Amino acid sequence: MVLLCHHAHMMDIKYLTREQAAQYLGISLNHLSELLKEPNPLPVFRLGRRLVFRAADIDNWIEKFRVQHQSDLQ
């Protein structure tokens, strides 16, 4: 339940840092870095040397990977 409340709080933040984006997804910073290199990379903005993410963009990106049928899990 705390995670859901924290997740909802992050939705109020316009831009997430790398650390916040990783926490939002429940993954490590290393895994987040790998997701930026995938053929279908996680959306990100570069502000100077900083990378920032929008929670709405992350949510939309995740939707692309929704499993529609049980057979897709095989």
ABEGO torsion letter per residue (X at the ends): XAAAAAAAAAAABABBBAAAAAAAAGBBAAAAAAAAABABBBBBBBBEABBBBBAAAAAAAAAAABBABAAAAX
